[in-house]
Structure formats: structure tokens, C-alpha cells
């Protein structure tokens, strides 16, 4: 399979940032598996991100990344709240140890940044597509007064 990715120079920085954040989100999964064990969230979310990468290779996916990261972030609000308040128990099961720093990074900071980058990239793409194309306008000759 040979895919070429084309990006506009105006959206290229956001697109690169989004790609880096998706890679960081994918890297969070093995970290979570080592620290917390395999959880459904870090099985489903990486699969969703891989689907987003496939969509990106077809020229889309930025809104998809924003929505997927936002849903992941909302689902994990109890763990984010626990990490921010210094709770020493897991919100799901109080017998499971808490890992507040790991939760804050993998369940809040990285997904929030991914959501922001996804929505920002999508907004720039949408604004670029809604502007009229200036390259096909007929040229007008300047008039000179003699």
C-alpha cells in the first residue's frame, strides 16, 4: 500500500503536533498496562487511534481524533479528579492501588492535548476549505490613466 499524505502549509504545524500526540497516546497504553494492568480503556482507545491513523492516511481523521480523545478524557474524569485531589485509592476499586501521576499524564494531559490539537487542526482545515479558491480567479490588468 502506497499512501501519500498531503497537508496544507497552514495546517502542517497542527497536523504534526496532532500526529505526535497520537503517537504519545499510543505509547501511554503499554505504560498503563505495566502500571495498572490491561484495562478495557487502554485496549479500545489505541484501536480507535489506529482507526484514526488509517482515516488520516485517507485525508481525514482530525475531527475523529478530537472526538475520540474527548470521550476518553470524559470517561476517565474520576481518575483525573482522584489524581488532582491526592486520593490514594482507585475510584473503581478501593482495593487496587492508586497511581496518581500516571493517571494524570496518561488519562488527562495527553488525551486533553490530543483533543485540543484534533479540534484545532480540524478547524483550520474547515476554515481553509470554506474560503474561496484564489488561484482560479481571472487576472485583471491594471488600468493606467494617460
Secondary structure by P-SEA (a helix, b strand, c coil): cbbbbbbcccaaaaaaaaaaaaaaaaaaaaaaaaaccccaaaaaaaaaaaaaaaaaaacccaaaaaaaaaaaaaaaaaaaaaaaaccccccccccccccaaaaaacccaaaaaaaaaaaaaaaaaaaaaacccccccccccccccc
